[in-house]
Amino acid sequence: MSELVLPSEEVGDALASGRAVVALETSVIGQGLPPPRNIECAQRMTAAIRASGATPAWTAVVEGEVRVGLTDRQLEAFADPGRSSKVARRDIAFAVANGLLGATTVSATIWAASQAGVRICVTGGIGGVHTRSGDVSADLLELSRTSVLLVCSGPKSIVDPIATAERLDELGIATVGYRTDLLPFFVVAATDVELDQRVDDAAAAALLVRAQESLRSAGAILLCNPVPAAFALDAAEVANAVRACEDEAERDGIRGKALTPFLLPCVAARTDGSSLGANLALLESNARLAGEVAVAATA
């Protein structure tokens, strides 16, 4: 492990004693959700992981170091709009060298977690292939070469699910349904994309983690957990909102790293806040499942 990748004291103690740890991205706090919902998200995800018996490890770049595990005060700094920079895997060295406050995306988080010896990670939805621009998230390549299990609710609803599923397959990333045979689509419960692999409890998912470690597999496992049914949105409603928001993004010349932080709140506004409520619910649900898998994997 690099001397610039530092587990917190709590995370380090948990790893040293073989206890369960779950890594979380901070970009969802810094750029994904508006205040005060971002702090609510942090609290709900942290509580869900602790309730499962695991230790949460929020991951970020702080004062020239990659931290795997943050104090509450450090985490709160990411809730201030515009204070932190969005840091993907490619941006880590720049953020470290320049002392930036860096909110890590999925690609940066799974890299940092793997460096620190954390094998279970959690997010809401992964990036993917955007429908119009063809922009491809850095999440996908990093997932293809990093040995973690990432609990998510499938690709974010702002990308093309079919193209994203095909790219996951091309890159050799195992996509496993949790109590589902269809690929979840973030705030939408399911797409028409069929999954070849499925598990129905945390113990079965933990077996995947152990097999992955024994095989020294270079790729990640995506454990796809659908949004809780009570919060799932209608697929057509979300698709209409996304198309309208994509139109706005094209008119305003928004692309690249700025596209997802623009589209998510735009979709929330066009669904009268329903997508935001669903996002919070699935993040909490995913955190709980990740904690359960981490505990089962260390049993």
DRENVEX-964792 format. One record per residue (C-alpha): residue number from 1; x, y, z. Coordinates in Angstrom, 2 decimals, padded with zeros to 5 digits. Layout:
REM DRENVEX-964792
{node NUM {X Y Z}}
...
//
This chain:
REM DRENVEX-964792
{node 1 {000.00 000.00 000.00}}
{node 2 {001.27 003.48 -000.90}}
{node 3 {002.27 005.70 002.02}}
{node 4 {-000.18 008.25 000.60}}
{node 5 {-003.14 005.88 000.97}}
{node 6 {-004.03 006.00 004.65}}
{node 7 {-006.75 004.03 006.44}}
{node 8 {-008.22 005.84 009.43}}
{node 9 {-007.40 004.46 012.85}}
{node 10 {-010.83 002.80 013.08}}
{node 11 {-010.56 001.26 009.61}}
{node 12 {-006.97 000.16 010.18}}
{node 13 {-007.90 -001.55 013.46}}
{node 14 {-010.83 -003.32 011.79}}
{node 15 {-008.68 -004.57 008.92}}
{node 16 {-005.89 -005.70 011.24}}
{node 17 {-008.33 -007.73 013.32}}
{node 18 {-010.15 -009.20 010.33}}
{node 19 {-013.42 -007.32 010.91}}
{node 20 {-015.75 -006.25 008.12}}
{node 21 {-015.17 -002.90 006.36}}
{node 22 {-017.19 -001.23 003.59}}
{node 23 {-015.76 001.57 001.43}}
{node 24 {-018.01 004.42 000.28}}
{node 25 {-017.57 007.18 -002.30}}
{node 26 {-017.72 010.83 -001.24}}
{node 27 {-018.75 012.21 -004.63}}
{node 28 {-022.35 011.33 -003.78}}
{node 29 {-022.02 013.82 -000.89}}
{node 30 {-019.94 016.43 -002.71}}
{node 31 {-021.63 016.44 -006.11}}
{node 32 {-024.45 013.89 -006.20}}
{node 33 {-026.99 015.21 -003.71}}
{node 34 {-028.00 018.71 -002.63}}
{node 35 {-027.75 019.90 000.99}}
{node 36 {-029.13 018.97 003.44}}
{node 37 {-030.00 015.66 001.75}}
{node 38 {-026.32 014.86 001.25}}
{node 39 {-025.68 014.91 005.00}}
{node 40 {-028.84 012.87 005.54}}
{node 41 {-027.49 010.36 003.02}}
{node 42 {-024.14 010.15 004.82}}
{node 43 {-025.84 009.57 008.15}}
{node 44 {-028.24 006.93 006.80}}
{node 45 {-025.56 004.99 004.95}}
{node 46 {-023.15 005.12 007.90}}
{node 47 {-025.87 003.93 010.29}}
{node 48 {-026.93 001.10 007.96}}
{node 49 {-023.37 -000.23 007.68}}
{node 50 {-022.76 -000.02 011.43}}
{node 51 {-026.10 -001.72 012.14}}
{node 52 {-024.98 -004.65 010.00}}
{node 53 {-021.84 -005.03 012.11}}
{node 54 {-019.35 -003.53 009.63}}
{node 55 {-017.14 -000.43 009.72}}
{node 56 {-017.84 002.35 007.18}}
{node 57 {-014.85 003.75 005.29}}
{node 58 {-015.77 006.95 003.48}}
{node 59 {-012.99 007.58 000.96}}
{node 60 {-011.59 010.93 -000.19}}
{node 61 {-008.49 012.99 -000.91}}
{node 62 {-007.69 015.17 002.11}}
{node 63 {-004.60 017.32 002.65}}
{node 64 {-002.46 015.56 000.06}}
{node 65 {-003.42 012.02 001.10}}
{node 66 {-005.98 009.44 000.04}}
{node 67 {-007.98 008.68 003.15}}
{node 68 {-009.91 005.42 003.55}}
{node 69 {-012.11 006.30 006.49}}
{node 70 {-013.12 009.82 007.54}}
{node 71 {-014.17 011.43 010.78}}
{node 72 {-017.63 012.99 010.94}}
{node 73 {-016.08 016.45 010.75}}
{node 74 {-014.03 015.54 007.68}}
{node 75 {-017.11 014.09 005.99}}
{node 76 {-019.21 017.17 006.72}}
{node 77 {-016.74 019.29 004.72}}
{node 78 {-017.93 017.59 001.53}}
{node 79 {-021.51 018.72 002.10}}
{node 80 {-020.72 022.35 001.28}}
{node 81 {-021.58 022.94 -002.41}}
{node 82 {-018.53 023.66 -004.54}}
{node 83 {-016.03 023.06 -001.78}}
{node 84 {-014.71 019.71 -003.03}}
{node 85 {-013.46 018.64 -006.46}}
{node 86 {-014.87 015.56 -008.17}}
{node 87 {-012.03 013.04 -008.31}}
{node 88 {-012.07 010.01 -010.59}}
{node 89 {-009.23 007.49 -010.75}}
{node 90 {-007.31 009.58 -013.29}}
{node 91 {-007.48 012.66 -011.04}}
{node 92 {-006.05 011.18 -007.85}}
{node 93 {-002.39 012.11 -008.41}}
{node 94 {-003.33 015.70 -009.36}}
{node 95 {-005.58 016.06 -006.33}}
{node 96 {-002.90 014.69 -004.00}}
{node 97 {-000.11 016.80 -005.51}}
{node 98 {-002.15 019.99 -005.26}}
{node 99 {-003.67 019.39 -001.83}}
{node 100 {-007.24 019.44 -003.13}}
{node 101 {-010.26 018.37 -001.14}}
{node 102 {-011.25 015.52 -003.43}}
{node 103 {-014.62 013.76 -003.44}}
{node 104 {-013.97 010.33 -004.90}}
{node 105 {-016.17 008.77 -007.58}}
{node 106 {-016.65 005.01 -007.92}}
{node 107 {-013.47 004.58 -009.97}}
{node 108 {-011.31 006.40 -007.42}}
{node 109 {-013.02 004.80 -004.43}}
{node 110 {-012.61 001.19 -005.53}}
{node 111 {-008.96 001.84 -006.39}}
{node 112 {-008.27 003.37 -002.98}}
{node 113 {-010.22 000.65 -001.20}}
{node 114 {-008.29 -002.07 -002.98}}
{node 115 {-004.99 -000.38 -002.11}}
{node 116 {-005.99 -000.38 001.55}}
{node 117 {-007.17 -004.00 001.54}}
{node 118 {-010.93 -003.29 001.59}}
{node 119 {-012.80 -005.66 -000.70}}
{node 120 {-016.44 -004.56 -000.29}}
{node 121 {-017.60 -001.20 -001.66}}
{node 122 {-020.98 000.46 -002.11}}
{node 123 {-022.55 003.15 -004.27}}
{node 124 {-025.96 004.11 -005.64}}
{node 125 {-025.56 003.55 -009.37}}
{node 126 {-022.48 003.15 -011.52}}
{node 127 {-021.62 005.33 -014.48}}
{node 128 {-021.98 003.92 -017.96}}
{node 129 {-022.38 004.76 -021.62}}
{node 130 {-024.34 007.96 -022.19}}
{node 131 {-027.00 007.71 -024.87}}
{node 132 {-026.34 010.81 -026.96}}
{node 133 {-022.77 011.85 -026.32}}
{node 134 {-021.32 008.35 -026.20}}
{node 135 {-019.38 009.50 -023.12}}
{node 136 {-018.17 006.46 -021.18}}
{node 137 {-017.68 006.60 -017.43}}
{node 138 {-014.24 005.88 -015.99}}
{node 139 {-016.05 003.56 -013.56}}
{node 140 {-016.19 000.80 -016.17}}
{node 141 {-012.48 000.49 -016.94}}
{node 142 {-011.54 000.66 -013.27}}
{node 143 {-014.08 -002.04 -012.44}}
{node 144 {-012.45 -004.25 -015.07}}
{node 145 {-009.08 -004.18 -013.31}}
{node 146 {-009.87 -003.84 -009.61}}
{node 147 {-010.72 -006.82 -007.42}}
{node 148 {-013.64 -005.68 -005.29}}
{node 149 {-017.31 -006.46 -004.87}}
{node 150 {-019.36 -003.34 -005.46}}
{node 151 {-022.96 -003.20 -004.29}}
{node 152 {-025.00 -000.91 -006.52}}
{node 153 {-028.46 -000.52 -008.05}}
{node 154 {-027.18 -001.04 -011.57}}
{node 155 {-026.27 001.82 -013.92}}
{node 156 {-027.57 005.31 -013.22}}
{node 157 {-030.86 006.00 -015.00}}
{node 158 {-029.18 008.73 -017.06}}
{node 159 {-027.13 006.27 -019.18}}
{node 160 {-027.99 003.66 -021.81}}
{node 161 {-028.60 000.41 -019.90}}
{node 162 {-028.17 -001.89 -022.91}}
{node 163 {-024.93 -000.29 -024.12}}
{node 164 {-023.64 -000.22 -020.54}}
{node 165 {-024.48 -003.91 -019.98}}
{node 166 {-022.71 -004.81 -023.21}}
{node 167 {-019.63 -002.85 -022.17}}
{node 168 {-019.61 -004.54 -018.75}}
{node 169 {-019.68 -007.91 -020.51}}
{node 170 {-016.94 -006.86 -022.93}}
{node 171 {-014.71 -005.79 -020.04}}
{node 172 {-015.25 -009.04 -018.14}}
{node 173 {-017.05 -007.50 -015.18}}
{node 174 {-019.35 -009.98 -013.44}}
{node 175 {-022.85 -008.53 -013.08}}
{node 176 {-024.84 -010.43 -010.46}}
{node 177 {-028.45 -009.79 -009.53}}
{node 178 {-029.42 -009.69 -005.87}}
{node 179 {-032.79 -011.40 -005.71}}
{node 180 {-033.42 -010.37 -009.30}}
{node 181 {-032.89 -011.81 -012.79}}
{node 182 {-033.04 -008.41 -014.49}}
{node 183 {-030.54 -005.56 -014.45}}
{node 184 {-031.73 -002.80 -012.08}}
{node 185 {-031.64 000.73 -013.45}}
{node 186 {-030.97 002.94 -010.40}}
{node 187 {-034.33 004.53 -009.46}}
{node 188 {-036.12 002.15 -011.85}}
{node 189 {-036.46 -001.37 -010.47}}
{node 190 {-035.54 -003.26 -013.64}}
{node 191 {-034.65 -003.08 -017.31}}
{node 192 {-035.23 -005.71 -019.99}}
{node 193 {-031.57 -006.78 -019.69}}
{node 194 {-031.41 -010.34 -018.37}}
{node 195 {-028.69 -011.30 -015.90}}
{node 196 {-027.05 -014.71 -016.13}}
{node 197 {-026.04 -014.79 -012.46}}
{node 198 {-028.02 -014.28 -009.28}}
{node 199 {-027.66 -014.68 -005.51}}
{node 200 {-030.42 -014.48 -002.92}}
{node 201 {-028.62 -013.76 000.34}}
{node 202 {-025.50 -012.17 001.75}}
{node 203 {-023.87 -015.53 002.47}}
{node 204 {-024.02 -016.49 -001.21}}
{node 205 {-022.55 -013.12 -002.17}}
{node 206 {-019.75 -013.63 000.35}}
{node 207 {-018.85 -016.89 -001.39}}
{node 208 {-018.28 -014.86 -004.55}}
{node 209 {-015.87 -012.60 -002.67}}
{node 210 {-013.90 -015.57 -001.37}}
{node 211 {-013.77 -017.18 -004.80}}
{node 212 {-012.65 -013.91 -006.35}}
{node 213 {-009.81 -013.61 -003.84}}
{node 214 {-008.74 -017.23 -004.26}}
{node 215 {-008.69 -016.89 -008.05}}
{node 216 {-006.83 -013.55 -007.80}}
{node 217 {-009.30 -012.16 -010.28}}
{node 218 {-008.45 -008.73 -011.66}}
{node 219 {-012.05 -007.67 -012.28}}
{node 220 {-014.81 -006.52 -009.98}}
{node 221 {-018.12 -008.14 -009.15}}
{node 222 {-021.18 -005.91 -009.39}}
{node 223 {-023.86 -007.00 -006.95}}
{node 224 {-026.98 -005.31 -008.31}}
{node 225 {-029.61 -004.58 -005.68}}
{node 226 {-032.88 -003.06 -006.99}}
{node 227 {-034.25 000.13 -005.48}}
{node 228 {-036.75 -000.70 -002.68}}
{node 229 {-040.11 -001.37 -004.32}}
{node 230 {-041.94 001.38 -002.43}}
{node 231 {-039.63 003.99 -003.98}}
{node 232 {-039.24 002.62 -007.52}}
{node 233 {-040.15 005.06 -010.31}}
{node 234 {-041.95 004.36 -013.55}}
{node 235 {-039.48 003.67 -016.36}}
{node 236 {-041.31 005.85 -018.91}}
{node 237 {-041.49 008.80 -016.51}}
{node 238 {-037.76 008.63 -015.84}}
{node 239 {-036.92 008.23 -019.53}}
{node 240 {-038.94 011.32 -020.41}}
{node 241 {-037.23 013.33 -017.68}}
{node 242 {-033.77 012.18 -018.79}}
{node 243 {-034.46 013.11 -022.43}}
{node 244 {-035.58 016.59 -021.43}}
{node 245 {-032.50 017.05 -019.25}}
{node 246 {-030.23 015.80 -022.04}}
{node 247 {-031.76 018.46 -024.29}}
{node 248 {-030.86 021.09 -021.70}}
{node 249 {-027.34 019.76 -021.38}}
{node 250 {-026.81 019.88 -025.14}}
{node 251 {-028.10 023.44 -025.36}}
{node 252 {-025.79 024.53 -022.54}}
{node 253 {-022.76 022.62 -023.84}}
{node 254 {-022.49 020.47 -020.71}}
{node 255 {-020.42 017.32 -021.21}}
{node 256 {-017.73 015.11 -019.70}}
{node 257 {-017.30 015.17 -015.92}}
{node 258 {-019.92 017.90 -015.58}}
{node 259 {-022.67 015.87 -017.24}}
{node 260 {-023.71 013.56 -014.40}}
{node 261 {-023.77 016.31 -011.71}}
{node 262 {-026.02 018.29 -014.06}}
{node 263 {-028.37 015.48 -015.07}}
{node 264 {-029.11 014.03 -011.62}}
{node 265 {-030.61 017.20 -010.04}}
{node 266 {-032.32 018.02 -013.33}}
{node 267 {-034.07 014.64 -013.33}}
{node 268 {-034.97 015.12 -009.65}}
{node 269 {-036.62 018.43 -010.48}}
{node 270 {-038.54 016.98 -013.42}}
{node 271 {-039.83 014.08 -011.29}}
{node 272 {-040.95 016.47 -008.52}}
{node 273 {-038.29 015.13 -006.19}}
{node 274 {-039.33 011.49 -006.54}}
{node 275 {-035.99 010.42 -008.00}}
{node 276 {-034.18 012.09 -005.09}}
{node 277 {-036.24 010.15 -002.55}}
{node 278 {-035.62 006.93 -004.47}}
{node 279 {-031.90 007.69 -004.62}}
{node 280 {-031.68 008.09 -000.85}}
{node 281 {-033.66 004.90 -000.27}}
{node 282 {-031.50 002.79 -002.57}}
{node 283 {-028.26 004.21 -001.16}}
{node 284 {-029.32 003.20 002.34}}
{node 285 {-030.50 -000.21 001.14}}
{node 286 {-027.24 -000.81 -000.71}}
{node 287 {-025.18 000.23 002.31}}
{node 288 {-027.05 -002.23 004.50}}
{node 289 {-026.53 -005.05 002.00}}
{node 290 {-022.84 -004.22 001.59}}
{node 291 {-022.39 -004.38 005.35}}
{node 292 {-024.11 -007.76 005.50}}
{node 293 {-021.94 -009.14 002.71}}
{node 294 {-018.77 -007.78 004.34}}
{node 295 {-019.68 -009.40 007.66}}
{node 296 {-020.47 -012.73 005.97}}
{node 297 {-017.21 -012.60 004.04}}
{node 298 {-015.17 -012.20 007.23}}
{node 299 {-017.04 -014.81 009.25}}
//
